[in-house]
Amino acid sequence: MELKDAIKQRRSIRKFLAKPVPEKMLHEIVSDAIWAPSWGNTQPWEMVAATGKPLEQFRKENNEAMITGKPSSPEITIPEDWPDVLTNRYRGVGKSVLSSLAIERKDVEGRNKYYSQMYSFFDAPALLMLIIDKEVALEYAMLDCGLILQNICLLAENKGLGTCILAATIHYPEIAHRIFTIPDDKRIVIGIALGWPDKDAPVNQFTRERAPMEELIRWIK
């Protein structure tokens, strides 16, 4: 697959097939992804790759915490306020997702069912948790983590796999710390659901949008 094709075809997958991902394939993705650039070659990222029973336990407890209204306490601050133009883009993709699932705006039960699926990581058979040392300065570490995240997503796309970078994986970090034996001196950054995409699912087919280039760049000549 051409790099440009992988970049343009990659999308967030919100329904996975009940088909395991071979451990060898996960190993290949991670071993190639770590060649991402980082500030001063510091490579601040660490990862936990979860499958099988540990992932199922995390999925179950994470979903129950959301359903019961447990207060969220992520170790990386999740933004709540955006400039209007970004808010509109955020709402736009949310509308596309719900429309593809035939969930109307007033359908509270349908929305809650979708949120339950989200906090269950859309039943993905594998999950990569990205973590960093708590002593690391967040600003540059977040930039570096974004670079390796992109590598993971593109490498997975190249193998026919799908991914979804999910904030729903980090709202209750104490669950992940316990189940995945992540030391307390480590900070959980984000989780990436990974598996075989259900290509027939409408939620994996809606038209994606990007702002025109003219909105994003100023040419200085």
C-alpha positions in Angstrom: 0.0 0.0 0.0 1.3 3.5 -0.9 1.8 5.7 2.1 -0.6 8.3 0.7 -3.3 5.7 0.3 -2.8 4.5 3.9 -3.1 8.1 5.2 -6.3 8.8 3.3 -8.0 5.4 3.8 -7.4 5.2 7.5 -10.4 6.0 9.6 -11.7 5.4 13.1 -13.3 2.0 13.2 -16.3 1.7 15.5 -17.3 -1.9 14.8 -14.9 -4.8 14.8 -15.2 -8.4 13.7 -15.0 -11.1 16.4 -11.7 -12.3 15.0 -8.4 -12.2 17.0 -5.4 -10.4 15.8 -2.3 -12.6 15.7 0.3 -11.7 18.3 3.0 -11.7 15.6 1.1 -9.0 13.7 0.8 -6.8 16.8 4.6 -7.3 17.4 5.4 -6.3 13.8 3.2 -3.1 14.1 4.8 -2.0 17.4 8.4 -2.9 16.3 8.0 -0.7 13.2 6.0 2.0 14.9 8.8 2.8 17.4 10.9 4.3 14.6 8.7 7.4 15.0 10.7 10.7 15.6 10.8 12.1 19.1 12.3 15.2 20.7 16.0 14.6 21.0 15.4 10.9 20.4 14.0 10.6 23.9 11.4 8.0 22.9 9.2 8.8 26.0 6.5 6.3 25.1 5.9 2.8 26.6 3.1 0.5 25.7 0.9 -2.2 27.1 -0.7 -4.6 24.6 -3.8 -6.3 25.9 -5.8 -9.2 24.5 -7.8 -12.1 25.8 -9.1 -12.3 29.4 -7.2 -9.2 30.8 -8.7 -7.1 28.0 -12.2 -8.5 28.6 -11.9 -7.7 32.3 -10.9 -4.2 31.6 -13.6 -3.8 29.0 -16.2 -5.0 31.5 -15.1 -2.8 34.4 -14.5 0.3 32.3 -18.1 0.0 30.9 -19.6 -0.6 34.3 -17.8 2.5 35.7 -19.4 4.6 32.9 -22.9 3.1 33.3 -22.9 3.7 37.1 -21.8 7.3 36.8 -18.4 6.9 38.4 -16.5 10.2 38.3 -13.9 10.4 35.6 -10.3 11.0 36.6 -8.0 10.8 33.6 -4.3 11.2 34.1 -4.1 13.4 30.9 -6.5 16.4 30.9 -9.2 15.9 28.4 -10.2 19.3 26.8 -13.8 20.5 27.3 -13.7 23.9 25.5 -12.8 24.5 21.9 -12.9 27.5 19.5 -16.2 27.5 17.6 -14.7 26.2 14.4 -13.2 23.2 16.1 -16.4 22.6 18.1 -18.4 22.5 14.8 -16.0 19.8 13.4 -16.3 17.8 16.6 -20.1 18.0 16.6 -20.1 17.2 12.9 -18.4 13.8 13.3 -20.6 13.0 16.2 -23.7 13.7 14.1 -22.3 11.5 11.3 -21.7 8.6 13.7 -25.1 8.7 15.2 -26.8 9.1 11.8 -25.0 6.1 10.5 -26.4 4.1 13.4 -29.9 5.5 12.9 -29.8 7.1 16.3 -32.0 10.2 16.5 -31.0 13.2 18.6 -33.8 12.6 21.1 -33.1 8.8 21.3 -31.5 8.7 24.8 -31.6 4.9 25.0 -29.9 4.6 21.6 -27.2 7.1 22.6 -26.5 5.3 25.9 -26.2 2.0 24.0 -23.6 3.6 21.7 -21.7 5.1 24.7 -21.7 1.6 26.2 -20.2 0.2 23.0 -17.6 3.0 23.1 -16.5 2.3 26.7 -16.3 -1.4 25.6 -13.9 -0.3 22.8 -16.3 -1.5 20.2 -15.4 -5.1 21.1 -12.0 -4.8 19.5 -9.9 -7.9 20.1 -6.8 -6.0 21.0 -5.9 -2.8 22.8 -2.7 -0.8 22.9 -2.3 1.5 25.9 0.2 4.2 25.5 1.9 5.3 28.8 4.7 7.7 29.8 6.7 8.3 33.0 5.1 10.8 35.3 8.3 12.8 35.5 8.3 13.6 31.8 7.2 17.1 30.7 3.8 16.7 29.1 4.1 19.2 26.2 6.8 17.5 24.2 5.8 14.0 25.3 2.3 14.6 23.9 3.8 15.6 20.6 6.0 12.5 20.5 3.1 10.3 21.5 1.0 11.7 18.7 3.8 10.7 16.2 3.9 7.1 17.3 0.1 6.9 17.4 0.0 7.9 13.8 2.6 5.2 12.9 0.6 2.6 14.7 -2.6 3.5 12.8 -1.0 3.6 9.4 0.9 0.3 9.9 -2.3 -1.3 11.0 -4.1 0.1 8.0 -1.4 -1.4 5.8 -2.1 -4.8 7.2 -5.8 -4.6 6.7 -6.5 -3.9 10.4 -8.6 -1.0 11.8 -8.0 1.3 14.7 -9.8 3.7 16.9 -8.0 6.1 19.3 -10.3 6.3 22.3 -10.4 8.7 25.2 -13.0 6.3 26.6 -10.0 4.1 27.6 -8.5 6.6 30.0 -11.4 8.0 32.1 -10.8 5.4 34.8 -7.0 4.9 34.9 -7.1 3.1 38.2 -8.8 0.1 36.5 -6.1 -0.1 33.8 -3.3 0.3 36.4 -4.7 -2.6 38.4 -5.6 -5.1 35.6 -2.6 -4.4 33.4 -0.2 -4.0 36.4 0.9 -0.5 35.2 3.2 1.1 37.9 1.9 4.1 39.8 4.8 6.2 38.5 3.5 5.8 34.9 0.8 8.0 33.4 -1.7 6.5 31.0 -2.0 8.7 27.9 -4.5 7.0 25.6 -5.7 3.6 24.3 -6.0 2.4 20.7 -8.6 -0.2 19.9 -7.3 -2.5 17.2 -8.8 -5.3 15.1 -10.4 -6.4 11.9 -12.9 -3.8 10.7 -16.5 -4.8 9.9 -16.5 -3.3 6.4 -20.3 -3.8 6.1 -21.2 -1.8 9.1 -22.6 1.7 8.2 -20.7 3.3 11.1 -17.5 2.3 9.3 -18.7 3.8 6.0 -20.0 7.3 6.5 -18.4 10.1 4.5 -15.5 11.7 6.4 -14.8 15.4 6.1 -11.6 17.5 6.3 -11.3 21.2 6.2 -10.1 22.6 2.9 -6.4 23.3 2.8 -7.1 27.0 2.4 -8.5 27.1 6.0 -5.4 25.5 7.4 -2.4 27.2 5.8 -1.1 30.6 5.0 1.6 30.8 2.3 4.3 33.3 2.9 6.3 34.1 -0.3 
